[in-house]
Amino acid sequence: MRPLTFSDDKENEQKWVPGGARSASDAFREFVDRHRADDNATFCIEDEENEEALLLMFDVGTICRIKGAENSRVEYRLVTNGGDYRSQVANFVRGGTAALDRSGPWWPDVAALNRARLRFEFDGSVLRRTHPRVLRRRLEILTVIDGHEPATVDGVTHFGFGNGGGDTANAWFTAGGRGLVVTFDHTSALNFSEDPQAQAALYDGVPADLLAMVKNVPESDTTLNVSHPDGGTVVAASGVFTFSGPCAMADGLVSRLQETQLDVRDTGVGWLLEGLLSLEDFTPAAVSEEVAWWSAEEIEKGFAAGGHEEAAPFDRETVDRFCEIWADSGYNDRWDVHYVLFDGNTVEDAGEARDELLTLVRGLGLERVDAPPGAADGEVWVRTDPRIDAELERWS
């Protein structure tokens, strides 16, 4: 232990030395409780001897760590729950900034932090919470209601509908579940249909196989094409959402939202798509009440024509082994959209059990997706399946 200094934005200061009645963490918490106010929400705990500090910015949900008095290295962390402040203070007290390395991610500047904040906010959205299986089912019905049929070309199925006023929602999915959802709100500040360079930039970061789904496609009632700077065309979009892993905004969209200080609502995804996804009872009556651009007759016909996919039975022994590995090394993500297995493990750490798991996933026909950026290379993310869920109740 070493002496520490507590301070805030109002020039209050308190010294703490080892050996007292209170721990450093408890003393700092009492200091914060005593001085925190609406106009005083930034607090610092400093190790002057080692030239290190931890800055807690309660009003903006941010923690900052600082190393070095001159040419300081400054990094930022997004706070997603109240306990994060307490745990980071405890870690800093125990071992300084080095003790925080395993509790990342830490971002090198405010711009990167704000991009992370946008992604975190989207992680609670209706689109992120909706299982792609449910999304595809509803899109199929909505496409039919709109007077079209889902069209499959080269293994990629296109779904799409519009409101008749130039605003559309489109999606492309492979049989294996990789996909791309594109919204287009022609009144949005993100409408770049007249600016090919800006439109192409909105798709930055989309994996090549997903980007190919929206390049040089035939123009239709729901797809407006924009010239691409590299040649050919790309589908006009105000919102771009990938399904190569857990649903996420495209990097280009995140950058544009940050630059323009807009948010995901400006993509049109809320009123064009999420309202229809949030309906607990997806029925003709509920859809009629949610949107006004289709007649009751069109909606009834669309539901009547929508197909029903029969789930193939699973092999009992294979399912049991999958559940056993899940019980040993897995959990469900917070929206029950994915099974997460070997969380934080490297491929080497996971070992042969991971190889066996991947064989089981293929044998069961489950949808494996890419792990999120920053995940350990041994992590395996698999979309949940109701048939597996029913069995997992016996293993949890």
N, C-alpha and C positions, 0 to 999 in steps of 0.2 A: 504494500500500500504506500501511497505517496500523498503529500498535501494537495488539495484541490481548492479552486476558487469558483464560487457561484456568483452569477451576475444576471442582470436583466436590462431592458431598454430604458429603465428609469434611474439608472446609475445606483441601484441597490447592489450591495456586494456582501458576500459572507465567505470567510475562510473556514475550511475544514481540514483537520489534521487527524491522522490515525490515532487510535487508542481511546477515543471518546466514547460516550454512552450510546451514541447513535451511529449507525453505518453511514457511509457516504451517500448511498442511494436513498436512505430514509431522510437524511438531512437535506438533500437536494429536493426531494418531493415536498418536504415541509416548507422549504424556501419558495418553491413555485406556488404552493397553495396560499402562502401568506401574501404574495405580491401579484399574483396573476389577476388581470382585469381586462375589460374590453379593449383598452388602449395600451395594454402591456402583456403581450402574448409571446414574446421571444426571450428564451432563457438559455444561458450558457454555463457549461461546466468545463473548467479549464485546468489542465495540468501544465503549469508554467515551466516546471523543470524540464519536461520532455517536449515542450512546445507543441502540445496537442490540445484540441478542444472539440467539444460536441455542442452543437447549437440546435435547440428545439424550437421550431416555429409553429406553435399550436394553431395560429389563425389560418395558415395555408397548408396544414397537413404535411409538413416537411421536416426532415432532420438533415443537418449538415455536419460533416466531419472535416476537421482542418488539421493538417500536419505541417509543421514548420512555421517559424515566425516571419521569415523572408522567403519570397518565391513559394508561398504556401501551396500545398496541394489541397484543393477544395473539392469535395464530392457530396452529392445529394442523394437522399433516399426518400421515396414516397411512402407516407404513412397510410396504411389501409385499415388499421384498427388501433384503439386506444392503448392496448397492451404493448404495442411496438415501441412507444416512448419509454415505457418502464424497462423493457428488455434491453434496449440499446443503451440506456443509462447504466444498467447493471453490468453489461458487457464492457463498457468503457471504463467504469470504475475498476473492474477486475483486471483488464489488460490493455487499456488504451485503444487507439484506433486500430491496432493490429487485431484486436479481439473482435472487431466488427466485420472482418473480411468475409466470414462465412455466412453473414446474415444479409447479403445483398438481395437484389442488385443495387449498387451505388452508381450514380450517374455523374459524368464529368462536368456537366454544366446545366444551367437552368433550362436551356432549350430541350436537352434530352430528358430532363425531369418532367417538363410539361408534356412532352410526347407520351411519356409513361403514364402521366395522369389521364390524358385523353383515352389511352387504351384501357386503363383501369375502370374509368367511368363507363366505357362501352361494355366491359365485361359483365356489367349488371343489366344490360339492355335486354329487351324481349327477344331480339334476334339471337343473341348469344345464348340465352336460356332455353331457346327452343331446340329440341332434338332435330337434327337434319331429317330423320325419318318422318317426323310430324311435318316439318317444313315442306318436304317433297310431296307428301300426301295432300296437304292443303293447296300447294301450288298447282298440283295436277287438277284439282277440282276448280280452282279459280281460273285456270287457263281455259277449261271447257266452258265455264260460265261466260267467259269473254268471247266465246264463239270460235275458239281454236282447239287444236289437239296438240298435246305434247309431242314433239318431233325428235326422233333419235337418229343421229347421223354419226357414223364412225364411233359408236359406243357412247356418245354424249347426248343426253336428253335435254332439250330446251323447253322451259316453261315460261310463260309470259302473259301479262294482262295489263290493261291500261284503264284510265278513267274517261277516255273519249275526249279529253281536253289537252292531250299532249304529254301527260305524265304517265310513267310506266314503271313496272317492276318486272325484271327478268332474272332467270336463273338457269345455269347450266350445270348438270351433274353427270359424273360417270357412274357406271354400275357399281364401282368400288366405293362411291361416296365422296370423291373429291369434287369440289364444285366452286362456283362463283355466283354471287348474287349482286345484281346491279340495279340501282334505282335511278330514275331520272325525273326530277322536278324542274319543269321548264321555267318556273318563276324563281328558282333558287339562285343565290349569289355564286353557287358552285356549278351553274350551267355554263359549260365551256364549249358548247356545240359550234360556236363561231371562232374558236381559238384552238386549232389542232394541237399546238404545243402544250398548252395548259391541260387540254383533255388527256393527252397521252401521259402527262406527268401524274395525273390522278391515279393512274394504274401502276405507278412505280412500285416495285417490290412484289408484284403478283407473280407467283411461280410461272415459268414459261408454259407449262402444260395447261394451266388455267387461263393465261392470257390468250393462248391460241383459240380458246373457245369463243372469244368475242372479236377476233380479228377476221376481217374479210367475210363476215356472215351476210347472207342475203338480207336486204332491208325488208322490214315487215311492218305490220300495224303497231308492234310494240318495240321494234328496234330501229332507232335512227342512227345512221352511220356518219362518222366524222372522219375526215382524212387523217391518216397517221403520218407524222413527219418522216418516218422511215419507209413510207410507201404503203399502199393499201388503205384499209379503213379499220376503225375500232368503234364499238357500240358507244353511243353517247351516254354519259353517266354523270350524276351528281353525287352518287354514293357507290363505293366499290368494297365488297366484303368477301373475304376468302374463306374457303372450307378445305384447305389442305391440312389443317390441324383444327384446334378449337376455333370457332368462328372469330374472325378478327377484321378490323379495318385495314385496307391496303396502306402500305407505308406512304404512298403518294397522297392519299386522302388525309392521313394524319398530319403530314407536313403542311398541306394546304389549310386545314382547319387551324393549325397553330399559327401560320402566317397571317391569316385573315381574322383570327380571333372569333371564328365561328365554332359551332359545335355540331354533333351528329344530327341534331334535329334539322339542320339546314340541308341534309342530304335528301330529305323527303321520305326516309325509311319509316319514320313513325306513322305518318298518316297514310302512306301508300301500302305498307305491308304489316307493320307491327300491330296495328289495331286488329287486323284479321288474324294474326297469330295469337294474340292475347285472349281471344274468345275461348272460354272454358268449354262451352258447348258449341262446337262448330256445326251449326245447322243452317238450313235455308233462312229461317226466321232471324237468327242471329246475324247472318251476313247482310240481310236486307236492312236490319236496323243499323249496322255499322257503316255501310256505304250507300250512297244515293245514285251511283252511276249505272247500276244494273236494275232491270225490272225484276219483279218477283217471279215472273215466268222464266226469265233467263236463268235465274239462280236455281229454281226448282229443276229445270232441265239439266243444268250443269251437275248438280248433286246426283241426279238420277243416272246420268251417263258416266259418272266417275267410277273407274274400276276398283276392285278390291283385290289386294295382293295377299295370297295365302302364304303363311310362313311355313318353311320346310321344317320337318321334325329334326331334333338333334339326337346324336348318339349319346346315350346316357353315360357311358364310361368317359367319353371325351369331355362332356360337360362337367362331370364330377372332378376331373383332373384340373380343368380350368378354374373351377371354384376353389379348389384346394390351394392353387398357386395364388389366387386373389386373396384368400384368407391369410396366407403367409406374408404376402408382400404388396398388397394393393388396397385401394379404397376408391370410392366414387368422388368425382369432382363435385363442387358445391351445388351444381345444377343437375346432377345425376345424368349428365350427357355423356360422360366418359368414365371408363374404368382406367385408373392410373396405377400402373404396376412398376415395381422397382424404382420408386420415387427417389431421386438423388443418387442412384447407383450408376457407376460406370458399367460399360459392357463387361469388363473384366470382373467387377464385383458381383454382377448379376449371375454370371457364369452359365452353366448348362441349363439351369432352370429357365433362363430367358430364351434360349434356343428352343426349348421344349414348348414354352408359351407361344412363341411365334408360329410353331407348327400347329398348335391347337387352334390358334386364331384363324389360320388359313383353312383348317379342316372344318371349323364351325361356320365359315363364311362370314365372320364378323368383320366390321369395318375398322381397320387400323389406320390411324392418322398420325401426322407428324407431331412430335412433342413441341410444346411452345418454345420460342426462342429463350436461350439461357438454361434450358433443362439439361440435366446430365445425359450423356450419350447412351446410357443404358435404360433410360425411362421408356416405357411402352404405354401409349395412349390408344385405347380402343373404345369405339362408341358403344354405349350400353344397348342391350337388347332385352326386351321384356321376357323372353323365354329364359335367358340367363338370370335376370333379376329375380324371377320366381324361385329359382334354385338357390340363389345366394342368400335368401332369407334363412336357409338352414345352416349357413356357414358363417354368418356375421355374428 
